Amino acid sequence: MKKVGKLSFVSDYMEGAHPEILKRLLETNMEKSAGYGFDDFSESARDKIRKACAAPDADVFFLVGGTQTNAVMIDSILRPYQGVIAATTGHISGHEAGAIEHGGHKVLEIEQHDGKIKASDIKHVIMEYFNDENHDHMVMPGMVYLSQPTEFGTLYSLNELKEISEVCRDNHVPLYLDGARLAYALACPQNDVTLKDIASLCDAFYIGGTKCGAMFGEAVVIPRHDFIPHLFTIIKQHGALLAKGRIAGIQFDTLFTDNLYDNVGKVAIEAADRIREALDKKGYKQAFDSPTNQIFIILSKKQIDDLSSDIEMGFWQNIDKEHAIMRIATSWATTKEDVDRLIELL
């Protein structure tokens, strides 16, 4: 009897790319096109993204991965003496190996609430800086970093995003949103924030591709044209400019054709909802109330050992000597059969 392979729910970028993307890449493989994103495929993708965001004048750039994108964007927005406000659990705070600090900017961490930061806390940090007589000797808060969804898989509501945007604009502090898993936020029934909302409330953001069906790539959107002058050159200075830019452009052109970006998100959310329902029925305790494609469960070390022979999950953090939080992540490629087997094994 053939042994069934181990299930993998470690992360949402374990597979290659959506078949529609691979098909389009193959179909266009031998076509010659301009480099560095000046090709017709990339321009088509930009037009579709501008339309989806209701931002006709937006600048759109395609980069390779999330850490690269965050490092480039934060460095391009901040002055040398400024830092970026982020949650203590923000991706740039803990999971990017000090990439932002390596670029010369301090991450100004503030308290998180279910992975999110509050408008009132952001305002406090800004006011505290300006009210300090020694602020010229300190790192100035120069921008705010959010992610949607957060590291905990939680979501900012439209009202929360509006409140944060208002504080940022009142204090002339740009708001930047990391959308590495944005497809899964947009597809979540509990979500009330659209791409149009993000474009109207943020100064810059990116639409994630790597974790949302693309082979690689993130689409940076800057709603106000030329908000960052010479960004093309800054991207090149960071070694982040793709010579074969059309490869990223084709992927986003495909993702924004026939609602594919919306559909890949729905697949992951439907799978995650089934798993959450099964976990509740089986008596497992979830660490965070995440409605998106990431599920965090509290397991004993024995449970982890017992399940590890059949299921690969992501380690999140130790709670004590006997328990840890493990992550189950679904994706655009999660199958009904894998979910059925996971539920059976749990």
Order of alpha helices (4+ residues) and beta strands (2+ residues): beta-alpha-alpha-beta-alpha-beta-alpha-alpha-beta-alpha-beta-alpha-beta-alpha-alpha-beta-beta-alpha-alpha-alpha-beta-beta-alpha-beta-beta-beta-alpha
